[in-house]
Amino acid sequence: MLLRTVSRRQLLAGAGGLLVGGLTACDASNGPSPVPGSSAPSPTPVPTVSPTSTTDASLRSASAARVRTLLASYDGALTGRDAADPARTQLLALRADHAAHLQALTGEVPPPAPELFRATPAATASPRAGDPVRSGADPSTSPKAPAPPLPPAAVPVTALLAAERLAEAGNAGDVAAASGPLARLLASVAACEASHEVALGAVAAA
């Protein structure tokens, strides 16, 4: 009888220990603790996005959009300018700066500037053998056809100047919100655009 009582008490004590152990081994946030001696699977890490990297990506994208707008404006301003036009040479140099900015911001290499020079007038055709020659007409001294007039620039220099000012303000305004490397890049781009304003002012005044 004593043996039965002790056995029952031992059984109840053992069951109570298992019950208590089951409660204390559970964690509300991490789930059940691994059993000693067993290998529990590692939790899958949750990818996190740094707020700084998200902000930088947005700022970089905005700056690149401003640069693309400037490149398109320069292409419009170069339309119809003669190859020997000093203003064209200056505009090409400024456009090259923006092409370098876009590459620094995105790694993208923009296409070159359009080659829109004055069309070379067609040479006067020499008379063929046997063709009648009109009296008093000398083919060698016939006047050449005048060069066709150049089409007006799609974007005037004054509009380029306004676009540079707008882009410079945008890039300079984003410096404070950017991280170190991007902040330095935006500041450099803005400073270059400010120098363009001076150069374009001289072109417009010429």
C-alpha positions, 0 to 999 in steps of 0.5 A: 500500500505504501509502495502504491502511495509513493509511486502515485506521489512520484508520478504526480510530481513528475507530471507537475515537473513536465507541466511546469517545464513546458510553460517555462520553456515557451517564449511568447516572442521567440517560440519554444526554446530548443531542446538541449542537445538538439539543433534548432533552425536559425530564424530567417533574417528579415531584410531591412532598408536603411532610411538613409539609403532610401533617402539617398536613392530618392535624392539621386533619382531627383538629381539625375532627372534634373540633369536629363532635363538639362541635357535635353535643353542643351540639345534643343539649344544646339539645334540649328547652330553652325559648326563654326559658331563660337556659342555652339562650342561653348554650349557643347562644353557645358553639355559635356559637364552634364553628361559627366554628372549623369554618369556620376549619379547613375553610371549612365552614359548619355548619347552625344550631342546632335550633329546639326550643322549648316547644310553644305549647299550643293555644287552647281552641276557642270554642263555635260558634253553636247549640252547647249550653252546659253549665250553669255552664260559661263558655268565656271562663274555662275553664282552658287546657290545661297546657303539655306537659312538656319532654323532657329534654336528650339531652346534659347540661351536665356531658357538654358540659363533659367534651367541651370538656375533651377537645377542648381537650386534643387541640387544645393537644396538636397545636400543637407538631406543626403549622406556624406558621399552623395552630399559631396556629389550634389554640392559639386554638381550644384557648384558646376551649374552655378558656374554655367550660369556665368558662362551662359550669361556671357553667351547671351550677352554676346 
